[in-house]
Amino acid sequence: MAEISGGNKIKEGIKSSEEQPQAKTDCGKVRSKEHEEALDKKIAEIRKKNQLIEKRKEVLSEKIEKFMSE
């Protein structure tokens, strides 16, 4: 066990908040840098899927319009 000022004891191996930068959200929750990066990656994947859906939607709308005009 490592001892810190004031006589409080902490377990060795536990990383302090200085070692792991954390991001605070609007609702007050704290997330690690790794967690934030994972969320950013998921958001990027979702945005890419949404773009593909929008493009497919436009293509289908054009096909429907063309079919209805025939």
mmCIF file of the N, C-alpha and C atoms, coordinates in Angstrom:
data_MODEL
# 
_entry.id   MODEL 
# 
loop_
_atom_site.group_PDB 
_atom_site.id 
_atom_site.type_symbol 
_atom_site.label_atom_id 
_atom_site.label_alt_id 
_atom_site.label_comp_id 
_atom_site.label_asym_id 
_atom_site.label_entity_id 
_atom_site.label_seq_id 
_atom_site.pdbx_PDB_ins_code 
_atom_site.Cartn_x 
_atom_site.Cartn_y 
_atom_site.Cartn_z 
_atom_site.occupancy 
_atom_site.B_iso_or_equiv 
_atom_site.pdbx_formal_charge 
_atom_site.auth_seq_id 
_atom_site.auth_comp_id 
_atom_site.auth_asym_id 
_atom_site.auth_atom_id 
_atom_site.pdbx_PDB_model_num 
ATOM 1   N N  . MET A 1 1  ? 0.838   -1.180 0.000   1.00 0.00 ? 1  MET A N  1 
ATOM 2   C CA . MET A 1 1  ? 0.000   0.000  0.000   1.00 0.00 ? 1  MET A CA 1 
ATOM 3   C C  . MET A 1 1  ? 0.884   1.246  0.000   1.00 0.00 ? 1  MET A C  1 
ATOM 4   N N  . ALA A 1 2  ? 0.512   2.211  -0.818  1.00 0.00 ? 2  ALA A N  1 
ATOM 5   C CA . ALA A 1 2  ? 1.225   3.480  -0.867  1.00 0.00 ? 2  ALA A CA 1 
ATOM 6   C C  . ALA A 1 2  ? 0.512   4.468  0.035   1.00 0.00 ? 2  ALA A C  1 
ATOM 7   N N  . GLU A 1 3  ? 1.280   5.336  0.624   1.00 0.00 ? 3  GLU A N  1 
ATOM 8   C CA . GLU A 1 3  ? 0.683   6.308  1.524   1.00 0.00 ? 3  GLU A CA 1 
ATOM 9   C C  . GLU A 1 3  ? 0.783   7.692  0.906   1.00 0.00 ? 3  GLU A C  1 
ATOM 10  N N  . ILE A 1 4  ? -0.296  8.447  0.992   1.00 0.00 ? 4  ILE A N  1 
ATOM 11  C CA . ILE A 1 4  ? -0.294  9.812  0.485   1.00 0.00 ? 4  ILE A CA 1 
ATOM 12  C C  . ILE A 1 4  ? -0.433  10.764 1.651   1.00 0.00 ? 4  ILE A C  1 
ATOM 13  N N  . SER A 1 5  ? -0.251  12.050 1.408   1.00 0.00 ? 5  SER A N  1 
ATOM 14  C CA . SER A 1 5  ? -0.299  13.038 2.484   1.00 0.00 ? 5  SER A CA 1 
ATOM 15  C C  . SER A 1 5  ? -1.616  12.959 3.236   1.00 0.00 ? 5  SER A C  1 
ATOM 16  N N  . GLY A 1 6  ? -1.552  13.211 4.527   1.00 0.00 ? 6  GLY A N  1 
ATOM 17  C CA . GLY A 1 6  ? -2.742  13.178 5.354   1.00 0.00 ? 6  GLY A CA 1 
ATOM 18  C C  . GLY A 1 6  ? -2.991  11.804 5.946   1.00 0.00 ? 6  GLY A C  1 
ATOM 19  N N  . GLY A 1 7  ? -2.122  10.836 5.648   1.00 0.00 ? 7  GLY A N  1 
ATOM 20  C CA . GLY A 1 7  ? -2.275  9.515  6.229   1.00 0.00 ? 7  GLY A CA 1 
ATOM 21  C C  . GLY A 1 7  ? -3.253  8.618  5.495   1.00 0.00 ? 7  GLY A C  1 
ATOM 22  N N  . ASN A 1 8  ? -3.900  9.104  4.443   1.00 0.00 ? 8  ASN A N  1 
ATOM 23  C CA . ASN A 1 8  ? -4.825  8.262  3.680   1.00 0.00 ? 8  ASN A CA 1 
ATOM 24  C C  . ASN A 1 8  ? -4.037  7.228  2.901   1.00 0.00 ? 8  ASN A C  1 
ATOM 25  N N  . LYS A 1 9  ? -4.551  6.011  2.820   1.00 0.00 ? 9  LYS A N  1 
ATOM 26  C CA . LYS A 1 9  ? -3.862  4.958  2.091   1.00 0.00 ? 9  LYS A CA 1 
ATOM 27  C C  . LYS A 1 9  ? -4.622  4.644  0.811   1.00 0.00 ? 9  LYS A C  1 
ATOM 28  N N  . ILE A 1 10 ? -3.858  4.404  -0.265  1.00 0.00 ? 10 ILE A N  1 
ATOM 29  C CA . ILE A 1 10 ? -4.456  3.998  -1.531  1.00 0.00 ? 10 ILE A CA 1 
ATOM 30  C C  . ILE A 1 10 ? -3.725  2.757  -2.015  1.00 0.00 ? 10 ILE A C  1 
ATOM 31  N N  . LYS A 1 11 ? -4.388  1.945  -2.811  1.00 0.00 ? 11 LYS A N  1 
ATOM 32  C CA . LYS A 1 11 ? -3.762  0.746  -3.353  1.00 0.00 ? 11 LYS A CA 1 
ATOM 33  C C  . LYS A 1 11 ? -2.803  1.136  -4.463  1.00 0.00 ? 11 LYS A C  1 
ATOM 34  N N  . GLU A 1 12 ? -1.665  0.448  -4.514  1.00 0.00 ? 12 GLU A N  1 
ATOM 35  C CA . GLU A 1 12 ? -0.736  0.652  -5.617  1.00 0.00 ? 12 GLU A CA 1 
ATOM 36  C C  . GLU A 1 12 ? -1.347  0.027  -6.853  1.00 0.00 ? 12 GLU A C  1 
ATOM 37  N N  . GLY A 1 13 ? -1.072  0.595  -8.005  1.00 0.00 ? 13 GLY A N  1 
ATOM 38  C CA . GLY A 1 13 ? -1.614  0.059  -9.245  1.00 0.00 ? 13 GLY A CA 1 
ATOM 39  C C  . GLY A 1 13 ? -2.875  0.781  -9.686  1.00 0.00 ? 13 GLY A C  1 
ATOM 40  N N  . ILE A 1 14 ? -3.526  1.493  -8.794  1.00 0.00 ? 14 ILE A N  1 
ATOM 41  C CA . ILE A 1 14 ? -4.694  2.277  -9.189  1.00 0.00 ? 14 ILE A CA 1 
ATOM 42  C C  . ILE A 1 14 ? -4.180  3.574  -9.782  1.00 0.00 ? 14 ILE A C  1 
ATOM 43  N N  . LYS A 1 15 ? -4.613  3.860  -10.986 1.00 0.00 ? 15 LYS A N  1 
ATOM 44  C CA . LYS A 1 15 ? -4.135  5.066  -11.661 1.00 0.00 ? 15 LYS A CA 1 
ATOM 45  C C  . LYS A 1 15 ? -4.875  6.285  -11.133 1.00 0.00 ? 15 LYS A C  1 
ATOM 46  N N  . SER A 1 16 ? -4.129  7.331  -10.890 1.00 0.00 ? 16 SER A N  1 
ATOM 47  C CA . SER A 1 16 ? -4.742  8.563  -10.414 1.00 0.00 ? 16 SER A CA 1 
ATOM 48  C C  . SER A 1 16 ? -5.408  9.290  -11.571 1.00 0.00 ? 16 SER A C  1 
ATOM 49  N N  . SER A 1 17 ? -6.206  10.276 -11.256 1.00 0.00 ? 17 SER A N  1 
ATOM 50  C CA . SER A 1 17 ? -6.888  11.042 -12.297 1.00 0.00 ? 17 SER A CA 1 
ATOM 51  C C  . SER A 1 17 ? -5.893  11.797 -13.166 1.00 0.00 ? 17 SER A C  1 
ATOM 52  N N  . GLU A 1 18 ? -4.687  12.069 -12.641 1.00 0.00 ? 18 GLU A N  1 
ATOM 53  C CA . GLU A 1 18 ? -3.667  12.743 -13.439 1.00 0.00 ? 18 GLU A CA 1 
ATOM 54  C C  . GLU A 1 18 ? -3.127  11.830 -14.526 1.00 0.00 ? 18 GLU A C  1 
ATOM 55  N N  . GLU A 1 19 ? -3.064  10.513 -14.258 1.00 0.00 ? 19 GLU A N  1 
ATOM 56  C CA . GLU A 1 19 ? -2.541  9.558  -15.226 1.00 0.00 ? 19 GLU A CA 1 
ATOM 57  C C  . GLU A 1 19 ? -3.547  9.253  -16.322 1.00 0.00 ? 19 GLU A C  1 
ATOM 58  N N  . GLN A 1 20 ? -4.818  9.303  -16.016 1.00 0.00 ? 20 GLN A N  1 
ATOM 59  C CA . GLN A 1 20 ? -5.860  9.038  -16.996 1.00 0.00 ? 20 GLN A CA 1 
ATOM 60  C C  . GLN A 1 20 ? -6.692  10.297 -17.190 1.00 0.00 ? 20 GLN A C  1 
ATOM 61  N N  . PRO A 1 21 ? -6.432  11.035 -18.283 1.00 0.00 ? 21 PRO A N  1 
ATOM 62  C CA . PRO A 1 21 ? -7.233  12.238 -18.522 1.00 0.00 ? 21 PRO A CA 1 
ATOM 63  C C  . PRO A 1 21 ? -8.693  11.861 -18.739 1.00 0.00 ? 21 PRO A C  1 
ATOM 64  N N  . GLN A 1 22 ? -9.575  12.633 -18.174 1.00 0.00 ? 22 GLN A N  1 
ATOM 65  C CA . GLN A 1 22 ? -10.993 12.339 -18.294 1.00 0.00 ? 22 GLN A CA 1 
ATOM 66  C C  . GLN A 1 22 ? -11.733 13.555 -18.819 1.00 0.00 ? 22 GLN A C  1 
ATOM 67  N N  . ALA A 1 23 ? -12.819 13.286 -19.548 1.00 0.00 ? 23 ALA A N  1 
ATOM 68  C CA . ALA A 1 23 ? -13.638 14.355 -20.106 1.00 0.00 ? 23 ALA A CA 1 
ATOM 69  C C  . ALA A 1 23 ? -14.936 14.434 -19.322 1.00 0.00 ? 23 ALA A C  1 
ATOM 70  N N  . LYS A 1 24 ? -15.351 15.635 -19.018 1.00 0.00 ? 24 LYS A N  1 
ATOM 71  C CA . LYS A 1 24 ? -16.603 15.828 -18.299 1.00 0.00 ? 24 LYS A CA 1 
ATOM 72  C C  . LYS A 1 24 ? -17.686 16.192 -19.299 1.00 0.00 ? 24 LYS A C  1 
ATOM 73  N N  . THR A 1 25 ? -18.829 15.525 -19.213 1.00 0.00 ? 25 THR A N  1 
ATOM 74  C CA . THR A 1 25 ? -19.926 15.774 -20.134 1.00 0.00 ? 25 THR A CA 1 
ATOM 75  C C  . THR A 1 25 ? -20.839 16.856 -19.582 1.00 0.00 ? 25 THR A C  1 
ATOM 76  N N  . ASP A 1 26 ? -21.796 17.278 -20.403 1.00 0.00 ? 26 ASP A N  1 
ATOM 77  C CA . ASP A 1 26 ? -22.752 18.309 -19.986 1.00 0.00 ? 26 ASP A CA 1 
ATOM 78  C C  . ASP A 1 26 ? -23.562 17.870 -18.775 1.00 0.00 ? 26 ASP A C  1 
ATOM 79  N N  . CYS A 1 27 ? -23.847 16.576 -18.676 1.00 0.00 ? 27 CYS A N  1 
ATOM 80  C CA . CYS A 1 27 ? -24.681 16.095 -17.572 1.00 0.00 ? 27 CYS A CA 1 
ATOM 81  C C  . CYS A 1 27 ? -23.847 15.778 -16.331 1.00 0.00 ? 27 CYS A C  1 
ATOM 82  N N  . GLY A 1 28 ? -22.548 16.063 -16.369 1.00 0.00 ? 28 GLY A N  1 
ATOM 83  C CA . GLY A 1 28 ? -21.717 15.899 -15.196 1.00 0.00 ? 28 GLY A CA 1 
ATOM 84  C C  . GLY A 1 28 ? -20.994 14.571 -15.100 1.00 0.00 ? 28 GLY A C  1 
ATOM 85  N N  . LYS A 1 29 ? -21.217 13.643 -16.029 1.00 0.00 ? 29 LYS A N  1 
ATOM 86  C CA . LYS A 1 29 ? -20.532 12.355 -15.993 1.00 0.00 ? 29 LYS A CA 1 
ATOM 87  C C  . LYS A 1 29 ? -19.095 12.538 -16.466 1.00 0.00 ? 29 LYS A C  1 
ATOM 88  N N  . VAL A 1 30 ? -18.211 11.721 -15.963 1.00 0.00 ? 30 VAL A N  1 
ATOM 89  C CA . VAL A 1 30 ? -16.804 11.789 -16.337 1.00 0.00 ? 30 VAL A CA 1 
ATOM 90  C C  . VAL A 1 30 ? -16.445 10.521 -17.103 1.00 0.00 ? 30 VAL A C  1 
ATOM 91  N N  . ARG A 1 31 ? -15.789 10.695 -18.259 1.00 0.00 ? 31 ARG A N  1 
ATOM 92  C CA . ARG A 1 31 ? -15.392 9.558  -19.084 1.00 0.00 ? 31 ARG A CA 1 
ATOM 93  C C  . ARG A 1 31 ? -13.891 9.613  -19.337 1.00 0.00 ? 31 ARG A C  1 
ATOM 94  N N  . SER A 1 32 ? -13.289 8.443  -19.498 1.00 0.00 ? 32 SER A N  1 
ATOM 95  C CA . SER A 1 32 ? -11.861 8.381  -19.807 1.00 0.00 ? 32 SER A CA 1 
ATOM 96  C C  . SER A 1 32 ? -11.627 8.755  -21.262 1.00 0.00 ? 32 SER A C  1 
ATOM 97  N N  . LYS A 1 33 ? -10.380 9.059  -21.574 1.00 0.00 ? 33 LYS A N  1 
ATOM 98  C CA . LYS A 1 33 ? -10.010 9.420  -22.944 1.00 0.00 ? 33 LYS A CA 1 
ATOM 99  C C  . LYS A 1 33 ? -10.323 8.264  -23.890 1.00 0.00 ? 33 LYS A C  1 
ATOM 100 N N  . GLU A 1 34 ? -10.035 7.041  -23.455 1.00 0.00 ? 34 GLU A N  1 
ATOM 101 C CA . GLU A 1 34 ? -10.284 5.863  -24.283 1.00 0.00 ? 34 GLU A CA 1 
ATOM 102 C C  . GLU A 1 34 ? -11.775 5.702  -24.568 1.00 0.00 ? 34 GLU A C  1 
ATOM 103 N N  . HIS A 1 35 ? -12.593 5.942  -23.555 1.00 0.00 ? 35 HIS A N  1 
ATOM 104 C CA . HIS A 1 35 ? -14.044 5.829  -23.721 1.00 0.00 ? 35 HIS A CA 1 
ATOM 105 C C  . HIS A 1 35 ? -14.552 6.885  -24.692 1.00 0.00 ? 35 HIS A C  1 
ATOM 106 N N  . GLU A 1 36 ? -14.031 8.100  -24.573 1.00 0.00 ? 36 GLU A N  1 
ATOM 107 C CA . GLU A 1 36 ? -14.413 9.180  -25.487 1.00 0.00 ? 36 GLU A CA 1 
ATOM 108 C C  . GLU A 1 36 ? -14.026 8.838  -26.924 1.00 0.00 ? 36 GLU A C  1 
ATOM 109 N N  . GLU A 1 37 ? -12.824 8.269  -27.110 1.00 0.00 ? 37 GLU A N  1 
ATOM 110 C CA . GLU A 1 37 ? -12.371 7.891  -28.451 1.00 0.00 ? 37 GLU A CA 1 
ATOM 111 C C  . GLU A 1 37 ? -13.258 6.800  -29.039 1.00 0.00 ? 37 GLU A C  1 
ATOM 112 N N  . ALA A 1 38 ? -13.665 5.836  -28.211 1.00 0.00 ? 38 ALA A N  1 
ATOM 113 C CA . ALA A 1 38 ? -14.551 4.768  -28.674 1.00 0.00 ? 38 ALA A CA 1 
ATOM 114 C C  . ALA A 1 38 ? -15.904 5.340  -29.089 1.00 0.00 ? 38 ALA A C  1 
ATOM 115 N N  . LEU A 1 39 ? -16.415 6.283  -28.306 1.00 0.00 ? 39 LEU A N  1 
ATOM 116 C CA . LEU A 1 39 ? -17.691 6.918  -28.650 1.00 0.00 ? 39 LEU A CA 1 
ATOM 117 C C  . LEU A 1 39 ? -17.572 7.718  -29.941 1.00 0.00 ? 39 LEU A C  1 
ATOM 118 N N  . ASP A 1 40 ? -16.470 8.443  -30.110 1.00 0.00 ? 40 ASP A N  1 
ATOM 119 C CA . ASP A 1 40 ? -16.249 9.214  -31.341 1.00 0.00 ? 40 ASP A CA 1 
ATOM 120 C C  . ASP A 1 40 ? -16.205 8.295  -32.558 1.00 0.00 ? 40 ASP A C  1 
ATOM 121 N N  . LYS A 1 41 ? -15.582 7.132  -32.408 1.00 0.00 ? 41 LYS A N  1 
ATOM 122 C CA . LYS A 1 41 ? -15.505 6.166  -33.507 1.00 0.00 ? 41 LYS A CA 1 
ATOM 123 C C  . LYS A 1 41 ? -16.903 5.661  -33.873 1.00 0.00 ? 41 LYS A C  1 
ATOM 124 N N  . LYS A 1 42 ? -17.710 5.343  -32.855 1.00 0.00 ? 42 LYS A N  1 
ATOM 125 C CA . LYS A 1 42 ? -19.082 4.882  -33.107 1.00 0.00 ? 42 LYS A CA 1 
ATOM 126 C C  . LYS A 1 42 ? -19.904 5.967  -33.790 1.00 0.00 ? 42 LYS A C  1 
ATOM 127 N N  . ILE A 1 43 ? -19.742 7.202  -33.351 1.00 0.00 ? 43 ILE A N  1 
ATOM 128 C CA . ILE A 1 43 ? -20.474 8.324  -33.949 1.00 0.00 ? 43 ILE A CA 1 
ATOM 129 C C  . ILE A 1 43 ? -20.096 8.475  -35.413 1.00 0.00 ? 43 ILE A C  1 
ATOM 130 N N  . ALA A 1 44 ? -18.798 8.361  -35.719 1.00 0.00 ? 44 ALA A N  1 
ATOM 131 C CA . ALA A 1 44 ? -18.339 8.470  -37.109 1.00 0.00 ? 44 ALA A CA 1 
ATOM 132 C C  . ALA A 1 44 ? -18.943 7.357  -37.968 1.00 0.00 ? 44 ALA A C  1 
ATOM 133 N N  . GLU A 1 45 ? -19.006 6.137  -37.428 1.00 0.00 ? 45 GLU A N  1 
ATOM 134 C CA . GLU A 1 45 ? -19.598 5.017  -38.164 1.00 0.00 ? 45 GLU A CA 1 
ATOM 135 C C  . GLU A 1 45 ? -21.081 5.260  -38.432 1.00 0.00 ? 45 GLU A C  1 
ATOM 136 N N  . ILE A 1 46 ? -21.787 5.763  -37.438 1.00 0.00 ? 46 ILE A N  1 
ATOM 137 C CA . ILE A 1 46 ? -23.220 6.042  -37.586 1.00 0.00 ? 46 ILE A CA 1 
ATOM 138 C C  . ILE A 1 46 ? -23.443 7.131  -38.624 1.00 0.00 ? 46 ILE A C  1 
ATOM 139 N N  . ARG A 1 47 ? -22.626 8.181  -38.598 1.00 0.00 ? 47 ARG A N  1 
ATOM 140 C CA . ARG A 1 47 ? -22.760 9.262  -39.587 1.00 0.00 ? 47 ARG A CA 1 
ATOM 141 C C  . ARG A 1 47 ? -22.536 8.744  -41.000 1.00 0.00 ? 47 ARG A C  1 
ATOM 142 N N  . LYS A 1 48 ? -21.546 7.862  -41.175 1.00 0.00 ? 48 LYS A N  1 
ATOM 143 C CA . LYS A 1 48 ? -21.270 7.294  -42.494 1.00 0.00 ? 48 LYS A CA 1 
ATOM 144 C C  . LYS A 1 48 ? -22.462 6.458  -42.969 1.00 0.00 ? 48 LYS A C  1 
ATOM 145 N N  . LYS A 1 49 ? -23.020 5.654  -42.071 1.00 0.00 ? 49 LYS A N  1 
ATOM 146 C CA . LYS A 1 49 ? -24.194 4.843  -42.423 1.00 0.00 ? 49 LYS A CA 1 
ATOM 147 C C  . LYS A 1 49 ? -25.373 5.741  -42.791 1.00 0.00 ? 49 LYS A C  1 
ATOM 148 N N  . ASN A 1 50 ? -25.552 6.822  -42.051 1.00 0.00 ? 50 ASN A N  1 
ATOM 149 C CA . ASN A 1 50 ? -26.639 7.755  -42.346 1.00 0.00 ? 50 ASN A CA 1 
ATOM 150 C C  . ASN A 1 50 ? -26.470 8.388  -43.721 1.00 0.00 ? 50 ASN A C  1 
ATOM 151 N N  . GLN A 1 51 ? -25.230 8.727  -44.081 1.00 0.00 ? 51 GLN A N  1 
ATOM 152 C CA . GLN A 1 51 ? -24.974 9.292  -45.411 1.00 0.00 ? 51 GLN A CA 1 
ATOM 153 C C  . GLN A 1 51 ? -25.338 8.286  -46.497 1.00 0.00 ? 51 GLN A C  1 
ATOM 154 N N  . LEU A 1 52 ? -24.974 7.025  -46.289 1.00 0.00 ? 52 LEU A N  1 
ATOM 155 C CA . LEU A 1 52 ? -25.308 5.989  -47.268 1.00 0.00 ? 52 LEU A CA 1 
ATOM 156 C C  . LEU A 1 52 ? -26.823 5.808  -47.385 1.00 0.00 ? 52 LEU A C  1 
ATOM 157 N N  . ILE A 1 53 ? -27.514 5.870  -46.261 1.00 0.00 ? 53 ILE A N  1 
ATOM 158 C CA . ILE A 1 53 ? -28.975 5.750  -46.262 1.00 0.00 ? 53 ILE A CA 1 
ATOM 159 C C  . ILE A 1 53 ? -29.596 6.914  -47.021 1.00 0.00 ? 53 ILE A C  1 
ATOM 160 N N  . GLU A 1 54 ? -29.114 8.136  -46.758 1.00 0.00 ? 54 GLU A N  1 
ATOM 161 C CA . GLU A 1 54 ? -29.642 9.313  -47.451 1.00 0.00 ? 54 GLU A CA 1 
ATOM 162 C C  . GLU A 1 54 ? -29.416 9.221  -48.956 1.00 0.00 ? 54 GLU A C  1 
ATOM 163 N N  . LYS A 1 55 ? -28.239 8.750  -49.355 1.00 0.00 ? 55 LYS A N  1 
ATOM 164 C CA . LYS A 1 55 ? -27.945 8.609  -50.778 1.00 0.00 ? 55 LYS A CA 1 
ATOM 165 C C  . LYS A 1 55 ? -28.883 7.578  -51.410 1.00 0.00 ? 55 LYS A C  1 
ATOM 166 N N  . ARG A 1 56 ? -29.074 6.454  -50.733 1.00 0.00 ? 56 ARG A N  1 
ATOM 167 C CA . ARG A 1 56 ? -29.974 5.409  -51.241 1.00 0.00 ? 56 ARG A CA 1 
ATOM 168 C C  . ARG A 1 56 ? -31.408 5.934  -51.321 1.00 0.00 ? 56 ARG A C  1 
ATOM 169 N N  . LYS A 1 57 ? -31.798 6.719  -50.342 1.00 0.00 ? 57 LYS A N  1 
ATOM 170 C CA . LYS A 1 57 ? -33.134 7.312  -50.320 1.00 0.00 ? 57 LYS A CA 1 
ATOM 171 C C  . LYS A 1 57 ? -33.339 8.222  -51.532 1.00 0.00 ? 57 LYS A C  1 
ATOM 172 N N  . GLU A 1 58 ? -32.326 9.022  -51.868 1.00 0.00 ? 58 GLU A N  1 
ATOM 173 C CA . GLU A 1 58 ? -32.411 9.907  -53.036 1.00 0.00 ? 58 GLU A CA 1 
ATOM 174 C C  . GLU A 1 58 ? -32.541 9.100  -54.325 1.00 0.00 ? 58 GLU A C  1 
ATOM 175 N N  . VAL A 1 59 ? -31.735 8.033  -54.437 1.00 0.00 ? 59 VAL A N  1 
ATOM 176 C CA . VAL A 1 59 ? -31.781 7.187  -55.632 1.00 0.00 ? 59 VAL A CA 1 
ATOM 177 C C  . VAL A 1 59 ? -33.163 6.559  -55.777 1.00 0.00 ? 59 VAL A C  1 
ATOM 178 N N  . LEU A 1 60 ? -33.709 6.051  -54.692 1.00 0.00 ? 60 LEU A N  1 
ATOM 179 C CA . LEU A 1 60 ? -35.035 5.437  -54.741 1.00 0.00 ? 60 LEU A CA 1 
ATOM 180 C C  . LEU A 1 60 ? -36.111 6.461  -55.084 1.00 0.00 ? 60 LEU A C  1 
ATOM 181 N N  . SER A 1 61 ? -35.999 7.661  -54.531 1.00 0.00 ? 61 SER A N  1 
ATOM 182 C CA . SER A 1 61 ? -36.969 8.712  -54.842 1.00 0.00 ? 61 SER A CA 1 
ATOM 183 C C  . SER A 1 61 ? -36.945 9.048  -56.326 1.00 0.00 ? 61 SER A C  1 
ATOM 184 N N  . GLU A 1 62 ? -35.742 9.118  -56.888 1.00 0.00 ? 62 GLU A N  1 
ATOM 185 C CA . GLU A 1 62 ? -35.615 9.392  -58.325 1.00 0.00 ? 62 GLU A CA 1 
ATOM 186 C C  . GLU A 1 62 ? -36.223 8.264  -59.152 1.00 0.00 ? 62 GLU A C  1 
ATOM 187 N N  . LYS A 1 63 ? -35.998 7.028  -58.750 1.00 0.00 ? 63 LYS A N  1 
ATOM 188 C CA . LYS A 1 63 ? -36.550 5.881  -59.475 1.00 0.00 ? 63 LYS A CA 1 
ATOM 189 C C  . LYS A 1 63 ? -38.074 5.870  -59.395 1.00 0.00 ? 63 LYS A C  1 
ATOM 190 N N  . ILE A 1 64 ? -38.611 6.173  -58.230 1.00 0.00 ? 64 ILE A N  1 
ATOM 191 C CA . ILE A 1 64 ? -40.067 6.213  -58.058 1.00 0.00 ? 64 ILE A CA 1 
ATOM 192 C C  . ILE A 1 64 ? -40.656 7.318  -58.917 1.00 0.00 ? 64 ILE A C  1 
ATOM 193 N N  . GLU A 1 65 ? -40.020 8.479  -58.898 1.00 0.00 ? 65 GLU A N  1 
ATOM 194 C CA . GLU A 1 65 ? -40.484 9.611  -59.698 1.00 0.00 ? 65 GLU A CA 1 
ATOM 195 C C  . GLU A 1 65 ? -40.474 9.254  -61.185 1.00 0.00 ? 65 GLU A C  1 
ATOM 196 N N  . LYS A 1 66 ? -39.410 8.629  -61.628 1.00 0.00 ? 66 LYS A N  1 
ATOM 197 C CA . LYS A 1 66 ? -39.285 8.226  -63.027 1.00 0.00 ? 66 LYS A CA 1 
ATOM 198 C C  . LYS A 1 66 ? -40.353 7.189  -63.382 1.00 0.00 ? 66 LYS A C  1 
ATOM 199 N N  . PHE A 1 67 ? -40.590 6.232  -62.503 1.00 0.00 ? 67 PHE A N  1 
ATOM 200 C CA . PHE A 1 67 ? -41.587 5.195  -62.738 1.00 0.00 ? 67 PHE A CA 1 
ATOM 201 C C  . PHE A 1 67 ? -42.993 5.791  -62.815 1.00 0.00 ? 67 PHE A C  1 
ATOM 202 N N  . MET A 1 68 ? -43.291 6.730  -61.935 1.00 0.00 ? 68 MET A N  1 
ATOM 203 C CA . MET A 1 68 ? -44.623 7.337  -61.891 1.00 0.00 ? 68 MET A CA 1 
ATOM 204 C C  . MET A 1 68 ? -44.884 8.203  -63.123 1.00 0.00 ? 68 MET A C  1 
ATOM 205 N N  . SER A 1 69 ? -43.839 8.765  -63.706 1.00 0.00 ? 69 SER A N  1 
ATOM 206 C CA . SER A 1 69 ? -44.027 9.629  -64.868 1.00 0.00 ? 69 SER A CA 1 
ATOM 207 C C  . SER A 1 69 ? -44.186 8.828  -66.161 1.00 0.00 ? 69 SER A C  1 
ATOM 208 N N  . GLU A 1 70 ? -43.894 7.546  -66.143 1.00 0.00 ? 70 GLU A N  1 
ATOM 209 C CA . GLU A 1 70 ? -44.023 6.719  -67.358 1.00 0.00 ? 70 GLU A CA 1 
ATOM 210 C C  . GLU A 1 70 ? -45.452 6.343  -67.622 1.00 0.00 ? 70 GLU A C  1 
# 
